[in-house]
Amino acid sequence: MPKWLEQAVFYEIYPQSFYDSNGDGIGDIPGIIQKLDYIKELGCNAIWLNPCFDSPFYDAGYDIRDYYKVAPRYGTNQDIVELFQEVHKRGMHIILDLVPGHTSIQHPWFQVSMSSMKNEYTERYIWTPYRKVKPKFDQPGENYSNIRGFIIGFGGRPGCCAVNFYSTQPALNYGFYQVEDPSWQLPMDAPGPMATREALKDIMRFWLTMGCDGFRVDMAGEVIKNDPTQEGNVELWRYFRDFLDEEFPQAAMISEWGYPMYSIRGGFHMDFLLKRGKQHYWELFRSEKPYFSRKGEGDVLQFVENFRKDYEETNGKGLICIPSGNHDISRIREELDPEEVKIAFAFILSMPGAPFVYYGDEIGMKNMPGLDSVEGSEERTQCRTPMQWNQGVNAGFSTAGPDKLYAPLDPDMHRPNVQVEMNREGALWKEIQKLIGIRQAHPALQAAAAVRFVYAERNEYPFVYLRECEEERILAVINPKGEQAVCKLSETFDVREVLYSNHGEAALAADGTLTAPAASATFFVVANS
């Protein structure tokens, strides 16, 4: 694993909503450059930049028309080179969003693949030979073929083309792990799928040579088709890991997979917790009974059991990223108020793996439900609204007219903004900055240090876990509940000091009993065993 990743605290930037430097209503790369000092002051030392490549934007940039060109609305390739350079000048790192599984229907590869005449792109996408062929594809609740549908009627080529998500996103062909119909399904080692691999290597090589530090990989576990065991996808990504180890050994790879047992074997350094699957990440922050609500009606045990299983199956190599949110899910403020979010961040910033702060979560930006879909975002527009920088026009995001903004602003005149929150006593922003500083100062709280769950019982509070490395051991006691919580510990800890408490009263450990004040988070430095 690249050494820098062990201390990384990421800040996710959705470029079109972050900061508009030229007054057209859409955020851009020069705007990001202007805000790098802000990100560094918060304490984040790494950036994940959502797709910034040329696109018709039917899916907010996840439908790529040219992998080698920055979308003009964001700037130029020279602008992004300058961004890489300015990030590195500040001792920070930046990863790009890699979309390997599909392109836009406007991509030149797809345009050529539509020809009925055989050419070098005929097998770049997954085409059936005739329209009368009606292949199986995923139905709700299934995850068999990893094909969500087919489109027809393109160009002179008969047949259907598989899509991964929207009808504007034809699936690139990396082959099928289980070939059931050879008339249109190719094995992974067929010439067409192997050419697709080489094309992706060229794209990765281009941007790494430009200066980026790695990639977050979109839909990483769904690239190989008909792969119910996921072994085909593991094999594919191991191939890319070997390529990177040879040419770019410091390049970080983080997967949107949601199953570390597969992604880590596939060569990824880290894997995201996602809403889907059995990780129970969602129930911690966003559910009818979130664990981090002061109502105290949540359950942390299912999360812990799954996390422990993933952690053990990856033999400590599985660094599992816990994000505050991202561009695909509702904001953490959907169910939690700012004080509850503080305790949630105490947890996020004290767990293994690289934590991710979604832009605006550090000031408590709220969801905006009920907005029209923007560029295919559907209900996700609610978490993609413009960053709120100050109390000025358009919250300081842009000087464009309100009707020109990428998405509507929070209409609440009391909406939080950076200028106020950075200077307000007791602000969420200040608490997150403090927690990041503590994490960076203590190796036991960083990505690769071990974790052991000390107390995590069904429907019970507090939640207690130990982070440890050779240098130190830190015991975290998390009690989001709005009343005191008491538990018996099966082992004794020699407490040396209180490293952190979110308010004046810290938890108390005495005679095998741990007492956690209401709505509290406490970190203890404990003696080595």
N, C-alpha and C positions, 0 to 999 in steps of 0.2 A: 504494500500500500504506500502511495506517496506520503512522505513524512508530513507535508503541509496539511493533509487531510485529517490528521489526528487532532489538530487544534482548530479545525474549521468550524465557524458558525456562519451559516449561509443566510443571505438576504435574497429573497426571490423578487425579481422585477418583472412585472407584466408591462412591456415597454410602451404600449399604446396608452396606458393609463398613468404613467409615472410622472413625467414632467415634459411639457411642451415648450421647446426653446424658440420656435419660430412662429408661434401664433396661429397654427392651422387647426388646432383643436385635438391634435394627436401627439402623444408623447414620442420622443425621438432619442437617438443616441447622444447627440450633443447635450440634450437635457440630462441624461444619465450622468455624463461626465461632470456636469455642474453640481451634481448632488453626491458625488463620491465621498466628499469630506463628511457629509451628513451620515452616510452609512458607516464610515469608519468611526465617527464619534459615538454612534450607538454602540459600537463594539464588534460589529460583524466584520469578518476579515475575508469573506468569500461571497461571490454573487452567482446566482443562477438566473440567467437571462432567458426568458421564454422566446419562442421562435421569432427571429428578426429577418428571415430570408424573404426574397421576392415571392409574392403570393397573390392570388386574386382575392384572398381573405374571405372565402366561404366558410372557413373554420378558424378564423382569427389567427391565421398564419401556420396552422398545422396542415395546411394543404399547400405544399411547396411547389412553386413553378420553376425556381432556379436555386439549387443548393449552393451555388458559388457567388451569389449576389445578395447584398443587403437590400431589403425592400426600400425603394426610394422615399417612402413616407418617413422612414426612420433615419435616412442619411445615405452614406456611401460606404463602400468597403474601406476607404481610407479613414472614415469616421470610426469604424469599429476597431481598426488597428490602433487608432489613437486611444480608444477606450481601453483596449488591452494594456497599452503602455501606461496610461494613467492609473489603472488598477494596480499594476505591478510597482509603479513608483511609490505607492502607498503601502507596500508590503502585503497586498491582498491578492486573491486569485479569482478567476471567473470561468464558469463553465457555460457552454451553450446547450440549447435544447436540440437534441438530435432526433429527427423523425425518420426512422429507417423503414417503416412498414408500408408507407404509401406516399403518393405524390398528389399534386393537383391534376385534374383532367387536362389542364393547360400546359403541363410539363412537356417539353419536346420529346422525351422518351415515349410518353403515352401517345403523343400525336403520331409518331412514326409507327408505334406498335399497332395502331388502328388499320394499317394497310393490309390488304389481303395478300400482298406479295411478301414472301418470307424475307426478313431483314434482321439486323443484329439486335433489334428490340422486340422481335416477335414474341420471345419468351421472357421478356423483362417483367411482364405482368401476367396475372393468372386468367387466361382466357379459356372458355369452353369452345369446342370446335363448331358447334351449331347451336342456334337459338332454341332448338327443340330439346336440347339437353337441359334438364332441370336439376342441378346439383343440390345436395343437401347443404343448408347453411344454418347458422345458429338461430335458435328460437329463444325466447325469453327463458332464462333459467338454465340454458345449456352453455357448455363451453367445449364443444367437440372439435369443430373444424376451424374455429377462429375466423370464419368468414361470415360476415353479417348480412350479405346480400350480393346481388349482381345487377349490373347495368347493361343495357343493350342499345343498339342503334347508333353506334359510334363508327364513323368512317366507312371504309369499304369492307371491313372485316366481318364475316358472319360470326355469330356466337355471342356469349355474354362475358363480361369482365367482372371479376370479384372485387368487392369494395370492403374496406376495413371498418368504416364508420359511416360517414355521410356518402351520398351518391356521387359526390365530387372528389372522392378519395380512392382511386383504384389501387388495389393491393399489389405491391411489388412482390416478385416471385423469388423466394429463397428456397422453394421446394416444399414437399410434403413428407412428413416423417412416416406416415402410413399411406401408401399409394393404393387407392381403391378403384380408380378409374383411369387407366393409363392413357386414355384418349385425350385427357387434358391435365391430369395431375402428374407433375414431374418429381422425381426423387431429388433429394437435397444436393446430390453430386452431379446432376445433369448440367450441361453447358450453360443453359440460361440462368439457373439459380447461381451457379458459380460466377458468372459474369456480373450478376447483381451484387454479390459479395465484393468483388473487386471495385465496382463503382462506389460502394459505400466506403471502402478503405481509402479511395482517392479523395472523397469528400472529407473524411476525418483528417487525413493527412494535410489537406489544404488549410483547414482552420487551425489545426494545431501548429502548423508552420507559421501561420499568421500571428499566433500568440495566445490563443485561448488555452486553458489549462485542463480541458477535459469536457465531458458531456454528461448531461442527464438524458437518458434514453427513453423516449416515449414508447409505451406499449411493448416493452422489451420481451415479454413472455408470450407474445401473440404473433411473432413474425413467421415462424415455421407453422405450416398448416397441418391439420389432422395430427395433432401432437398431444394426445390426452395425458401422457406421462411426463410431458415437458422435456424429455431427454433430447429431442431434436433442437429445441431452443437453447438448452444448456450447451450442446455441441457447437452450435453456431456462434454463440457469444464467447466460448472458449477459444474459438478460431480468431476472433477479433482481439481477445485479450493477448494472445500470443503475438499477434501483429504489433500491438501497442507496446508490449514489453520489449520488443526488439527495436522499435523505432522511436517510441515516446514513453519511456518508462515512468515518467512523472505525471502522465496524463491520468486524471481521475475518471472513473466510470461509475455512475450512480443510476440504478434502474428503477423505472416505474414497472414493477413486476408484482410486488406484494407478497412474494414467497421467497424469503431469503435462502431457504434450503435449496432452491434451484439457482437463484441469481448469483449467490456467492460461488457455487460450483462452476457457474458459467463465466467466472472471471470478473464479475462486478465487485467493486470495493464496498458498496453500500446499497441498500434497498429501502424504498419508501414504505412506510405504513400507509395503507389506502383505506378508503371507505368500504370497498368491496372485500370479500373474503372473510376469513374467520379470525381476524386480528383483534376485533373489538376496540379498535382505536376510536371509532365513531362514538361509542358510548361514553368515552371519557369527557368529551367536550360538547357533543352535538347529538342529543337524543331527548326523549321525553323526560328522562331522569339521568342527566349527566353526572358523572362522579364528582366533577369539580364544582357543582352547585352547592351553595351553603344549605340547601334543603336536606342534604345528607341522605338521599334516597338512591344513590347510585351504587354500582358494583364494579370493583376493580379486578376481581379475581379472574374473570374470563380473559381479560387483557393480559394479566400476569402469566396465566397458564400458557397462553399461546406464545407470548414473548419468550418465556423460559424455554419452551420447546424449540422455537426457531434458534435461540441463542445456543442451546446445547447441540442441536443438529448441525450447526455450522462450526462447532468446536471453538467457539470464541472468536472466529473469524467473521462472523456475520454481524456487521455493523448496521444497525437498523435505524434509519432516519425517522425521527418524530417531528413532523412539521406542525407549526401553529395552524396552518391552513395552506391552501394553494388556489390556483385559478380555476379548479374544477369543483370545489366544494364550498359550502357556505362558510362565512367568516366565523371565527371563534366567538365573536360577540353575539352570534345568533341566539344563544341560550344563556351566555354568561355575562355578568356585568363586569366593569373594569377591575373591581377588587377581586372577584373570582378569577379573572384572567391572570392577575398577578400570581396567584397560587398555581395556576396551570403552567405558567412560564417557569416557575420554580422547578416544577417537574420536568418540563421539556428541556430545560437548560442544565439539568443534572443527570440526565440519562445517557447511556452509551450512544455511539453513532454521532453523526453530524446533525445538530438541530437546524431547522429551517424556519426563518421568520418571514412570513408573507407580508409584502409591502402593506403598510397601513395598520397591521395588527399591533404594531408597537405603540400606536396612539389610540387604539380602540375604535378603529373605523367599523361602522356597522354594516350589516347586510341591507340591501335595498330591494326587497321583494316586490314583485309585480311589474318590473321593467320589461319592455319589449326586448326580444332577443336581438343581440348585436353580433353580426358576423358569425352566426351559427352558435352563439353561446347558449341559447335557450335560457333556462332558469339561472345559468351561471353568470349572467350579466349582473346579478345582485352582488357578486363579490369582486367584480372587475371595474368598479367605478373609479373616477379620477382620485389620485392621491390628494389629500387635504393638507396643503403646506402652510397656509396662513389665513387671515380673516379678510383678505383682499378679494378682488374679482376672481370668480371661479375657484375660490379657495387657493389661489396662487398657482393652480395647475396650468392655466393657459390664459392668454389675452384674447382668444377667439370669442366670438359671440356664443351664447349658451347653446344655440341650435347647431353649432359646429363641433361641439365636444364629442369625443369618442363615445362616451356614455354619460347619462345624466349624473349630476352631483347629488349627494345627500342634501335634501332641501332644508334640513333642520338648521336653523341659524345658530344653534348651540353645538353644532357638530365639532368633534375634536379636530385640532390641527397641530402641526409640528411646532410652529412658533410658540404657541401657548404651552403645549405639553412639555417641551424641553425646559421650560422655566417655571413650571408650576410645582410647588411642593407637594409631594405625595403622588405625583403623576405616574401612570403606568409606564410611560417612556423611561422615566428615571429608574424605576424598579428593574426593568429589563436591562438597561445599561449596567446597573449594579450587578445583576445576576450574571451577565456575560463576563464582566470583569472578574468575578469570583471564579467562574469556570476556567477562564484563561490563566488564572494564577495558580490553579490547583490541578496537577496531573491526574489525580484520582477522579476528577469530574469530566475529564476529556474523553474523546471518542473511543479509544482502545482500552481504557481501564475496565476491569471486570465489574460485573454487577451481581449482587445476590439479594434475593427478596427475603426479608426478615419477617415481615408481618403483612399478609395480604389475605384477608378472609372475606368470604362471600357476604356482601351487603354490610360490611363493617368498615369502620374508620378507627385509627388512622391507617395510612399506607406507609410502610417503612422498608427501606432498602439500603444496602451497603455498597458503596463504590470503593474500589481499592486497587492499588498498584504497589510497586516496591517502595515508593517514597512515603505513601500515606494512606489512611483509610478515612472515609467520610460517610457518616450515617445520615441519611435524609429521612425526615419525618414530615409527612404531608397529611394535613387534616383540613380539607376544604369545608367540612361540615360546620354549620353555624353554632355549634356548641362543643364543649370540651369532649375529647375522646380519650379513652384509656384502654391500654392493652397490656397483656403479659407477654414478655419476651422469653424465648426458650434459651437464650444465651445472654451473658453479661457483657456490657461494653464499658470500657474505661474511658469516660468522656474527658478530654483535655481542654476543649474550648468550644464555645458557640461560634461557628463561622458565619452563620447567617440566620436572621429571623426577620420575617416580614413585618412584625410589629414589636412593641416593647417587651412582650412576654414570650420567651422561648419555651419549647417543650422541656419537660423534666424527666430524666431517667434516674430511677433510684430503686434499689432492691428488686430488680427484675421487672419493674413496672414502668411503663412509659406513659406519661400524661401529656397530651398535646392540646394547647389552648384552642379555642374556637377559631375557625378560619385562619389557620396558621401553616407556615412552612418553616422548618428549622433544619439547618445543617450542622451536625456536630463533627468536630475532628476527634477521632477516637484512637486510642493507642493500638499499635500493631499487636497482633495476637502472638 
